[in-house]
Structure formats: structure tokens, C-alpha cells
Amino acid sequence: MKETAQAYAKINISLDIVSKMSDGYHNMKMVMQTVSLADEIAIECTKGEGIKVKSGLQFLPDDERNIAVKAALAFYTHTGIWGQKTYIHIQKSIPVCAGLGGGSADGACVLRLLDKMYQTDLGRKALEKIGYEIGADVPFCIDGGTSLAEGRGELLTNLPPLPKCHIVICKPPFAVRTPELFKRVRCDKIRARPDTDGIIEALEQDDLSGVARRMYNVFEDVLPKGAKEISDIKSKMYDHNALGAVMTGSGPTVIGIFDNEAAAQETYAYLKRDYEECFLTEAVERLGYQ
């Protein structure tokens, strides 16, 4: 049997770090959104044993270090289903090491596909619980849409959908190490935080500009010196009439929100001249898992 599905990228409308927990992890507070930029995942199961993954990218691992393999192993462990050889093919479109949750999206998609293929009907909560074992963003990526994510990202609250808009995504050609950023953060020293309550209120009022002008990511205040290009991209988006622009996740990708399609297309074309990994996308609503 064989199934194919889209693994949608995520963006951060906001990212706040509330505190450092006793286990060393950080207590997060984020408004997250699924977008139409997506990898394509195909899974084929036949008689036999083992899990194989191919992505076409030589630098991505093809063993248990790959989150797609981790997801399949977690699914089989929790359901007790074994004796199947599983082939996973990933057609990558989401940039890697970008703050867009590409790996998490792939892992979540594998869980959804296997749940469908084996008709296990685990439901959203069970899939989120399994997903949390393999990555903090995986629970959100199970159902996607617009959500408030707290804790390490596993405590999810559905929010009203982001008003219709156009989203430009631009990744500069370097990576930012997430552990390094967390080391730089001092929760008691954070001076500026996103207005999360204001964002939620704007979503409830279907107020796109209210959402956009409150977008903020506390990681931007602790970026290393070599990451100035991030602020340059933000400025270029604002110069082209973005309602708001912010770094997503731990970066380095910048997202800009536009209420005018022509302005978004012009911004995309302008940035695409200098940045290969630049995309014009839109918000995707929840997939509807119960």
C-alpha cells in the first residue's frame, strides 16, 4: 500500500521565552501558523522489515537520525504494528535549518500517513503525544492551522485563523544554531516581548494589521554579529509595504505579511534576485484532526 501527502511548513507570528524550566528546557509562548510551502511525503509499505528514507539531499541522514524514520519507529512502537518494510520518500521544498519546522512537518506527516494507511484512527491528541517524543514542533504540525503553543511547544490552543493574506518567506544563505541562541537568552533580562494577548485579540477580530504590527521574536535580540542580513531582509520587506516582518523560529528565515497581492509578488521578485530560498505563500488552516 502507498499514500502521499503534503508536509506543511510552520512560521512563528510571535516567539517568546517565558522562563527556563528545572529540566533545562525553556518555557515557550508562541503564536504559530501553517503555510502552503510544503514537502511531499510518499510512504510505501510492503512485507518485510526495516525503514528506508530517501530525500534527494545527500546531507540529510537516511537512518534513525532522520525525524521521518523516528516518526515511523514511534508509530510502530505505540501501535504494536511490525512486520512491514517501510519506504519513505521526501521531496524537499522547505529549506533545512531555517526555523520553518521542515523536519517536524515531515515527522508529523509520516505519523498522519501511517495512521491513515493502517486505519488505526489514533486521533489528534494521541498523534500529538507520539509526535512530542520526537520533536517539540511535531505536535503543532500534526493538525497545523493557527495555534498558541506553550511549554516546549506541546501545549496547544486552537486560535481563530489568520486573516487572508500573502506571506513572503526569505532565507539568507547561512544557518543560526538554535542551542547557541538559547544559551544567549537570559529570561530575566528580556526587555521586549511580543504582545501575545494582543495578537490573539486581533485574530479574534479578524484584524490582519493588528496581528502584523505585533509580530515579534525575542531571539532577534540575541543574534550573533554575523546575522545582520536578517534585519536587512526585514527592512526590505517593510520598504515594499509589508504590514509586518519577523524572523521565524530560531532563524535565519524572515517572513513578511502583506494584505496586497501585488506588493507581495513585487517583494518576492525583488528578494528572489539575491536569495535562492525565497517563496510566496499563504496561510493554511487546520487539517481537521479530532
N, C-alpha and C positions, 0 to 999 in steps of 0.2 A: 504494500500500500504506500501511496505517496501523496503528500499535501504540500502546498506552497502558501506563504502569507507574507505580508509586509511587517517589518520591524521598524516602528516609527521612532525618530529621534525625539529627544526632550530638550526643552530650553528652560532656563530659570528666568521668570519675570522678576523674582527677587531672591536673595540669598542672605540669610542672617545666621550668625552663630551665637546662640544664647548663652551657652556655658560649656565647660569641659566636665564630662562625667567621671565618676570614680573609676571606671574601667579604662579610662584614657581616651575614649571616643568623645566626639563633640555632639552636643545637643543642638540640632539644626532647626531652622524655621524658614521654609521656602515656599514660594508660590511657583508651581511647575506647570508646564504646558507641553502637550504633544504637538508636533508639527509634521507636515507632509513629507519632508525629507526622510527617506527610508531605505534600509537594506531589504533585500528579498531573501527569504529563507525557504529552502526546499528540503524536506525530510523524506527519505525512503526507508522503509523497514522491511527486511526480509528475514528468512530463517537463518539462524547463526548466532554469533556473539560478537560483541565489540561495538565501539562507536568511532566513526571516522568523520572528520570535518575538513572541508576544503573551502578556501575563501578567495584564492587567486592572489593573495598578498603574502609574499614569502616571509615577511617579518612577523606575521601573526602565527602563534603556536597552533599546532594541529592535534594537541593532546589535551590532557586534563587541565592544562593552564588556560585553555580557551573556555570562556564562560559558556559558550554553547554546549560544549561537552559536559561541563559541570552541571548545567541545567538538565541535560538528558539523564545523567547519572542520578541526580537528586530526584527526578521524576520516577525513575525505575525503583529507586530505593524506597520511596514513600508508597508506591503502589504495589510493590512486590512483583512487578511485571519484568520478567527476564526472558532470555532465550530468543532475543531478536537482534539481528545485526542492524545498526542504525547508521545511515549515511546522511550527513548534514552538509548542505551546500549553501554558502553565504555569498551573495552578490553584494559587495560592499559599495555603498554610496555615501554613508555617513562617515565623515572624517574621524580618524582614530586619535586618541589623546587630545580631545578637543573640547571637553566639557559638554558634549551633546548626548552622552549616555549611549553611545553606539553599542558597546559590549553588553550593557544592561538590556537594551532593546532587543538584541539578538537572543540573550538568555530568556527573556520573558516570552519572546515569540516561540522559541523552542518548547517552552512549557505549555503554551496555548495550543500549539500544533499537536503535541503528543497527547494532551488531554482530549482533543477532538478525534485524533486517529484511533485511540484506544477506547473512546466513549466512556471515559472514567467520570466525566461530569463533576470534577472536583469543586468547581465554583471559584469565585474571585478570592475569597478570604484564604482558602486553602492554598491556592496558587501563589498568592502574595506571601504566605508563610514559608512555602518552599523557596520562593524567589529570594527572600531575605537571607537565607542561608548562603546564597552565592554572590550577593552584591546588594549594597544599600539602595541603589536606584531601581533595582529589578521590581520590587513591589509596585512602585508607581507605574512602571512600563507594562505591567500586566493589563491594566484597563485604560491607562492614559487619560487624556482629556485635560481638564483644569483642576488642580488639586492643591491643597495646603499639605505640605509634607513636614512632619516634625520628628523628633527623636533623631535617629540616624537616617531617617528618610522613610521608615516603615510605618509611621503613624499617619495615615492618610485621611483627609476630609475632602469630600467632593465639593467643588465650588461651581458657581454659575459659569457657563462657557465664556471664554474670551470673546468680546465683540468682534464681528467680522473685520479683518484687517489683512495687510500684506506684510510679510516678515522677510527681511533680508538677513542672511547668515553669512558671515565672513570670517574665515580662519586664517590668521597670519602663519607664515611658514616656520613656526617653532612650537615647542611644547613647554608647558609650565608644569612642574612636578607638584602634584597635589600634596604629598607629605610635607614638602618644603613650605607651602603656603600655610598649612595647619600649624607648623612649628613657629611661623612668624606671627600668628594671631595670638593676641592676649585679650581674652574676653572682657576683662575689666578695663581695658584700655581702648576699646572700640568707641570712637567718638560719634560716628554717624551710622545710623541703621536704616534699613528700608521701613517705610510706613506700611507694614503688612496689613494692619486693620483697615487702613485707607484704601489699599489695593482691593481687599475683599469687598469693602463697601462700594467701590467703583464698579466692580464686577456685578454686584447685585443691582446696580443702577444702569447697567449696560453702557457704562461711560468709558470709552476707549482712551480718551485723552487723560482721564483721571487715573487710569491704570498706568499709562505710559510715563507720565511725569513723576510717578512714584517708584519706577524701576530702580533697583539699587542692589549692588553686590559687595558685601564687606571685604571680599577677597581683593577687590581692586585697590584697596588702601595698603595692602602688604605685598604687592607685586615686586619682583626683583627689578633691578635697574634696566636690564635688557629688554623689558617688556613694554617700552614706551609706545610701540606700534599699536598696542591695544587702544590707548587713548586717542591716537591719531585716527584710527578707523572710526571710533565713536564720533569724533569731530567731523569727519567727512560725511557720516550719516546725518548728523544734525544740519550740516551745510546743505544737504539735499532734502531738507524738510521732514526728517524723521520726527515722529511725536516723542519718541524715547529711544534710547540705546543703552545697552548694558552688556558687560561680559557675562557669559553663561557658565555656570558651574565653576570649576577651578581654572577655566580658560584653556587656551587663549582666545577662543572664538567670541566674537561680538555679534549681538543680534540687534536689529533695528526694527521698530514697529511703525508702520505707515497707514494712514487712512486713505491715501490716494494711490491708486494702482500705477498711474503714470510716474509718479515720484519714486515709487518703489522700483519700478523697472529701470528708470534712469540711474538710480543709485546702484542697483545691481550691475548694470552695464559699466558704470564708472569704476566700481571696485574690481570687477572681473578682469579688467585690463592688467591689474597688478597682483591680484590674488587668485590663484587657480581654484582654491576651495572656497568658492563663493556661490550662494544659492538663493533663489527666490522661492519662498514657501508660504504656507498658510497654516492656520491652526487646525488641528484635528480633534473632534470631540471624542468622548469616551467610547470604548468599543462595546460597552453594554453588558459586561460580565456581571452576574449577580452572585 
